Amino acid sequence: MTSAAPYLHISAADMLRALAGHTEEELKAFRETWEDLPVDAYLKDGADYRRRRYGAFRGVDRMEPDGPGAFHQSVEVNALHGGIDRHFPPLAEEFAASGVLRTLVAALADRLPGAFDRESGGVGIHQIRITATRDAEGLPAPEGVHEDGHHFVAQVFMGRTGVQGGTSQIYDREHRPLLRTTLTEPFETIIIDDRRVFHGVDAIEPADGHRTGVRDMLLVDFFPRNDG
């Protein structure tokens, strides 16, 4: 499906219909894997508010694992963390092989706001947890309003507990606002054409009555591969 708009905001109900072939237990087990993410060692100044795993695959529908590899963004795209190879802990084997992940990636590819070669293209999978405490807010996008350097990026909400904030924003290339919304329902999704928009996410902080809180996201990058 193609769209003239540079982004799509997809309801949780729509995404769950695409996942209807999986049981509630399978979806619950999928989301519970966010409890086992190591701290992102590449945050500046020893910060530990982000936990992360990453894996790359060949092809949307076959999803052949690429093996260990670095995640790289240019300094032009990511002034804060770009210009270096970041070697994040790999996806857990059970997660990387899960049917839920494959169904979800295929459903996202069906909804991209533009053309993409499903056979030769690459897919990057990021599991990310942001933690907020009374002493330090969590920054889902510490680089601020930015682009990721891919063709398309799907931002799939997995859950949040004990936090406030975390509002997602999308801007056109002249930095005019297009969307501002807070994702609240598991599997609610925003897909962007990363070449046509900038995006960002507000910081999170503990909600009233909570000392800590977390926000979990699945990011799915779609990008062309140089090796075909």
C-alpha positions in Angstrom: 0.0 0.0 0.0 1.3 3.5 -0.8 0.2 6.7 0.7 0.7 10.3 -0.3 1.2 11.2 3.3 4.7 10.8 4.7 3.5 9.0 7.8 0.7 6.7 9.1 -0.7 6.5 12.6 -2.1 3.0 13.0 -4.4 2.0 15.8 -3.7 -0.9 18.1 -6.9 -2.5 16.9 -5.7 -2.5 13.3 -2.3 -4.0 14.2 -3.9 -6.6 16.5 -6.2 -7.7 13.6 -3.0 -8.4 11.6 -1.8 -10.5 14.6 -5.1 -12.3 15.0 -3.4 -15.6 14.1 -1.4 -15.5 17.4 -2.8 -16.2 20.8 -3.0 -13.8 23.7 -0.4 -15.9 25.4 2.0 -15.5 22.4 1.5 -11.7 22.3 2.0 -11.5 26.1 5.2 -13.6 25.9 6.5 -11.3 23.0 6.0 -8.2 25.1 7.6 -9.8 28.2 10.9 -10.1 26.4 11.4 -6.3 27.1 12.1 -7.3 30.7 15.5 -8.7 29.6 17.3 -5.8 27.8 20.8 -4.8 28.7 21.8 -1.2 29.3 22.7 0.8 26.2 26.5 1.2 26.7 26.7 4.1 24.1 24.8 6.7 26.1 26.8 9.8 26.9 28.1 10.5 30.4 27.5 7.1 31.8 23.7 7.4 31.6 21.7 4.2 32.1 18.1 5.2 31.3 18.0 3.2 28.0 18.1 -0.6 27.6 18.4 -2.1 24.1 18.9 -5.1 21.8 19.3 -5.0 18.0 19.3 -7.4 15.1 19.3 -7.1 11.3 17.7 -9.3 8.7 17.6 -9.8 4.9 14.2 -9.7 3.2 10.9 -8.7 4.7 9.2 -12.1 4.3 12.1 -14.5 4.7 13.8 -12.5 7.4 17.2 -14.2 7.3 19.3 -13.1 10.2 22.3 -11.0 9.1 24.5 -12.3 11.9 26.5 -10.0 14.3 27.0 -6.6 13.0 27.2 -2.9 13.9 24.4 -0.4 13.8 25.8 2.7 12.1 24.4 6.2 11.6 26.3 9.1 10.0 27.1 12.2 12.1 24.9 14.2 9.7 21.9 12.0 10.7 22.7 11.6 14.4 25.0 14.3 15.7 24.9 12.8 19.2 25.7 9.1 18.6 26.6 9.0 14.9 29.9 8.4 13.2 30.7 5.2 15.1 29.8 1.5 14.8 27.5 0.7 17.7 27.5 -3.0 18.6 24.4 -3.5 20.6 23.6 -6.8 22.4 21.8 -9.1 19.9 18.2 -10.0 20.0 17.4 -13.1 22.0 17.3 -16.2 19.7 13.7 -17.0 20.7 12.6 -13.4 20.0 14.4 -13.2 16.7 12.8 -16.5 15.5 9.3 -15.7 16.8 6.3 -16.0 14.6 4.8 -12.8 16.2 7.8 -10.8 15.1 7.6 -12.1 11.5 3.9 -11.5 11.3 4.3 -8.0 12.7 7.1 -7.1 10.3 5.1 -8.3 7.3 2.1 -6.3 8.4 4.2 -3.2 8.8 5.7 -3.7 5.3 2.1 -4.0 3.9 1.4 -0.5 5.4 4.5 1.4 4.4 3.8 4.9 3.1 5.8 4.3 -0.1 7.4 1.6 -2.3 9.9 -0.9 -0.8 11.6 -4.0 -2.2 10.5 -6.7 0.2 12.8 -9.3 -1.3 16.1 -7.5 -1.4 15.6 -4.9 1.3 16.9 -5.0 4.9 15.1 -4.9 8.2 16.5 -3.7 11.4 14.8 -4.6 14.7 15.4 -2.5 17.9 14.0 -3.5 21.3 14.2 -0.4 23.5 13.2 0.3 27.1 13.4 3.8 28.5 13.4 4.2 32.3 12.6 7.3 34.3 13.4 7.9 37.9 12.8 10.8 40.4 16.4 11.7 39.9 16.6 11.5 36.1 14.0 11.7 33.3 14.2 9.2 30.5 14.9 10.4 27.0 13.4 8.2 24.3 15.1 10.5 21.7 18.2 12.1 23.3 19.2 13.5 19.9 16.0 15.6 19.8 14.0 16.1 16.6 15.9 14.0 14.1 15.9 11.5 11.2 17.2 8.0 11.4 18.8 7.6 7.9 16.6 4.8 6.6 13.8 4.6 4.1 11.0 3.8 6.5 10.8 3.4 10.3 7.9 1.8 12.2 7.5 2.8 15.9 5.5 0.1 17.6 4.4 0.8 21.1 4.7 -2.1 23.5 3.7 -0.6 26.8 4.3 2.0 29.6 4.1 1.7 33.3 4.3 4.5 35.9 5.3 7.3 33.5 4.0 10.5 32.1 5.2 12.3 29.0 6.6 10.4 26.0 4.6 12.3 23.4 5.6 11.5 19.8 6.0 14.3 17.2 6.4 14.3 13.4 7.5 17.3 11.4 7.9 18.0 7.7 11.3 18.8 6.2 10.7 22.5 7.0 10.1 21.5 10.6 6.4 22.3 10.5 4.4 20.1 12.8 2.4 17.3 11.3 1.4 15.1 14.2 1.7 15.2 18.0 0.3 12.2 19.9 1.0 10.0 22.9 1.0 6.2 22.2 -0.9 4.4 24.9 -2.2 1.1 23.6 0.1 -1.9 23.0 0.8 -2.4 19.3 -0.4 1.2 18.4 2.1 2.2 15.7 3.5 5.2 13.8 5.2 4.5 10.4 7.2 7.3 8.9 8.9 7.9 5.6 12.3 8.8 7.1 13.3 10.7 4.0 10.3 13.0 4.1 9.9 13.9 7.8 11.7 14.5 11.1 10.5 13.0 14.3 11.1 13.2 18.0 9.7 12.0 21.4 9.3 14.0 24.6 11.1 12.9 27.8 9.2 10.6 30.2 9.2 11.1 34.0 7.6 9.1 36.8 3.8 9.6 37.1 2.4 10.8 40.3 2.8 8.2 43.0 5.6 6.3 41.2 9.3 6.5 41.9 10.3 4.9 38.6 8.6 4.1 35.3 9.3 2.5 32.0 8.3 2.9 28.3 8.9 0.0 25.9 9.1 0.4 22.1 9.8 -1.8 19.1 11.5 0.1 16.2 11.6 -1.5 12.8 13.8 0.0 10.2 13.3 -0.7 6.5 16.3 0.1 4.3 17.8 -0.9 0.9 20.8 -3.3 1.0 23.9 -2.6 -1.1 24.6 -6.3 -1.7 21.2 -7.1 -3.1 
